[in-house]
Amino acid sequence: MPRFSLLDDSWISVHDITAGPRATGPREVGLREALTRADQLFFGVATSQDVALFRLLAAVYAAAVGPQSVAEWDAAFTGPVPADRIGAYLDHHADRFDLFHPETPFLQCADLETPSAGVGVLNLSHRGAEGAFFDGRLRLGVDEHPAMGPAQAAHALLETLAFDTAGVRASVPGDPSARGNKVFGSRVGSIAQVTHLHMTARGLPLHQQLLLNLPPGPRAQADAPVWERPPASAPMKIRRVAGPLDYWTLPTRRVRLFPGPDGMVERVAVYDGDRPENGHWPGLAELDPMSAWEITEKGKLRPFPILDYGSVARPWATSLLLTGRPEYRPVLSHVLAAAERGAIPAATHLDTTAVQTVHRDRYRSSLAFIEVQQSLLGTAAQLADPHQRRILAARARQTDQIRIQLVAAAARVADKAPEQISQYITLSVLQPEWEEMVLTTAESPEDGHADWSKALKDEALAQLRRIPLPTRARALLAAELEMGRLAIDLEPDPDLDQEEEAVPKRTAAGRKAAKYPAFGGLYSLHEIADLPQCVVSYPSLAKRVREGWDVEDAAQTPPRRGPGARPARQQP
């Protein structure tokens, strides 16, 4: 059996800050060098595999030398890397970081002695993905996927545990929970369960990047990463997850890599793994600091959306979190507190990396794509100012509302369904202008407002004119634009003396009907019930929404028919 040490063999791509201007580019290192020289290396996050690896790096660093108090964190952020302590920790657990160890292979289950599939099953594209996300190596199926080297297999293993889809799975022989050699209710991977959010800072080394995402504090009771726990047995297990270290390294699948003598992996075994007993959304919000959440109008908690309802990117989305509930954006709250006490240099540009996993069905058994969105949040000095934070959050909120109103208005003029129009109004192309506005606002909120308002209006008008419409509809839309009936101007910044309420207030009796983002527009439930996409009556729709259904699912899921039931509503 070959060996591959994730501590000392090369598999993590980094840039060496000390290499100087003649450096030829990135090089690969093991976990030991990545962490013991973390003040001299830079690790960039661009893909879903990078995000999964970043969480592993954070877990190892936190388990070895995570700051226990604010004073420790501040000292660590400006001090040297505690290389000796990190090295001693890694030496103590070295056997657990061998990818092909015969008894304790890294993040795998040694009890699996027989392969169940080709290595292509670790390529997320086989889970139903299409378009740009699809990998051409899967055209012949998972069994014909080219063999993976140890480094590639390690990345694919992390990505599978983080993003694999849900659904019915074959059971491990002897699993007592199996029915007909299958297990039901498998959950998606640990990152796919949440909206991942971590902070980065331009120009800072890996050491400080990791600390930005590790709020100080002692370990929760029983919290430990997988390499500090006894190896898991093969059958699926439902258990309580103890804390961040446990969750970031959760073996959501039972996997075993089967390498050949040359270390190339052609066959694997993959089955269902650990399911969090406390894996409901409020539980995950407490477990995972690198996550972001929002409260709905119904007072329910859900993962914070970085995409709109047409799956279009919103580069300003994470700015909405600047006035959110601190407990629902733990890492961001930690960084804002560090900025306020001056622990982060004032000129530092702080960015967010947010990840949202999009599935093709409500059961999350088929993957559409994984959105990795990086956006400038502001300078440390800017984010230390509550007034500046409220300004940026207000502009993000108004931008969202303008797009919803544009889609609804254009759909009305064109006599089309909003989702037919939504794809043509994609303000995400304005990310450079948004980031420029953020930095301008730090110096002059008035200039920032003027610049963003102009960029937003110019792009919105250009996109409205590019919508493919019949001649009559185009003439009507042109008339609406010329008469100024489509409101595109950004409103002046609202009164910012008071913090925004995190939970929407309920209005008094006689209030206007609540509006819901659905099908590319903003509608009341009565209006949604009249749309052609809705296949149920208004009472059924309202009942489902009260029970916590997603609005679009509630509208589009046909009712169950019973004896004597009326015929299902037909779409025109």
QUILIN-V44453 format. One record per backbone hydrogen bond with DSSP energy under -1.0 kcal/mol. NH is the residue of the N-H (numbers start at 1). CO is the residue of the C=O. Records with the same first field share a line. If there is no record, write none. Layout:
NH=CO ; CO
This chain:
6=97
9=5
11=29
12=29
14=27
15=42
17=40
19=16
23=20
27=14
29=12
31=6
32=7
34=30
35=31
36=32
37=33
38=35
40=37
42=15
51=47
52=48
53=49
54=50
55=51
56=52
57=53
58=54
59=55
60=56
61=57
62=58
63=59
64=60
65=61
66=62
73=69
74=70
75=71
76=72
77=73
78=74
79=75
83=81
86=82
87=83
88=84
89=85
90=86
91=87
92=88
93=89
94=91
96=93
97=94
98=95
99=4
101=98
106=98
108=105
109=255
112=109
116=268
117=268
119=266
120=142
121=118
122=119
123=120
126=123
127=124
133=130
134=131
138=135
139=136
141=138
148=265
153=149
154=150
155=151
156=152
157=153
158=154
159=155
160=156
161=157
162=158
163=159
164=160
166=364
167=186
169=183
171=181
175=172
178=175
179=182
183=169
186=167
189=164
190=161
191=162
192=162
193=189
194=191
196=355
198=353
200=351
202=349
204=201
206=41
207=38
209=205
210=206
211=207
212=208
213=210
214=211
217=67
223=220
228=225
229=226
237=273
239=275
247=243
248=244
250=247
252=250
254=271
256=269
258=267
260=264
263=260
265=148
268=117
269=256
271=254
273=252
274=251
275=237
277=239
279=276
284=280
285=281
286=282
287=283
288=284
291=289
292=195
293=328
294=302
296=300
299=296
302=294
304=292
308=312
311=308
314=306
317=314
319=316
320=317
321=318
322=319
323=320
324=321
328=325
329=326
331=289
333=329
334=330
335=331
336=332
337=333
338=334
339=335
340=336
341=337
342=339
343=338
348=345
350=378
351=200
352=375
353=198
354=373
355=196
356=371
358=369
360=366
364=361
367=127
368=358
369=358
371=356
373=354
375=352
377=350
378=350
380=348
381=346
383=379
384=380
385=382
389=385
390=386
391=387
392=388
393=389
394=390
395=391
396=392
397=393
398=394
399=395
400=396
401=397
402=398
403=399
404=400
405=401
406=402
407=403
408=404
409=405
410=406
411=407
412=408
413=409
414=410
416=411
420=417
421=418
422=418
424=421
425=422
429=426
430=427
431=428
434=430
435=431
436=432
437=433
438=434
439=435
440=436
441=437
442=438
443=440
444=440
448=444
449=445
450=446
451=447
452=448
453=449
454=450
455=451
456=452
457=453
458=454
459=455
460=456
461=457
462=458
463=459
464=460
465=461
474=470
475=471
476=472
477=473
478=474
479=475
480=476
481=477
482=478
483=479
484=481
485=480
511=508
516=523
518=521
521=518
523=516
528=524
529=525
531=528
534=531
535=555
541=537
542=538
543=539
544=540
545=541
546=542
547=543
548=545
549=544
554=550
555=551
556=552
557=553
565=562
